[in-house]
Amino acid sequence: MLPKFLIGDNTQECPDKIFIIHTQTPRCFLEGNLEGQDESFEVHWIDEVPTQENVEKLIEEANDFLDAELESQEVLYDDEIANEGE
């Protein structure tokens, strides 16, 4: 089973962009900027566009997911740096 959200990037063609892939219906890609993290996403729909209320909820969930993932990566990186000195 796929996770609800996945992070994608394409640093060769879009070095300042990050993509969040929503794997459940309605499937879509959310495109955001790495620089500035203005918390706004452009949504690219694979499935039919849901109601505005559902779109807002999906974007909020995607943003929460991204925040948690970036924080988790930061903690992992900090732990790796701390362990290098041992």
Buried (B, 14 or more C-beta within 10 A) or exposed (E): EEEEBBBEEEEEEBEEBBBBBBEEEBEBBBBBBEEEEEEEBEBEEEEEEBEEEEBEEBBEBBBEBBEEBBEEEEEEEEEEEEEEEE
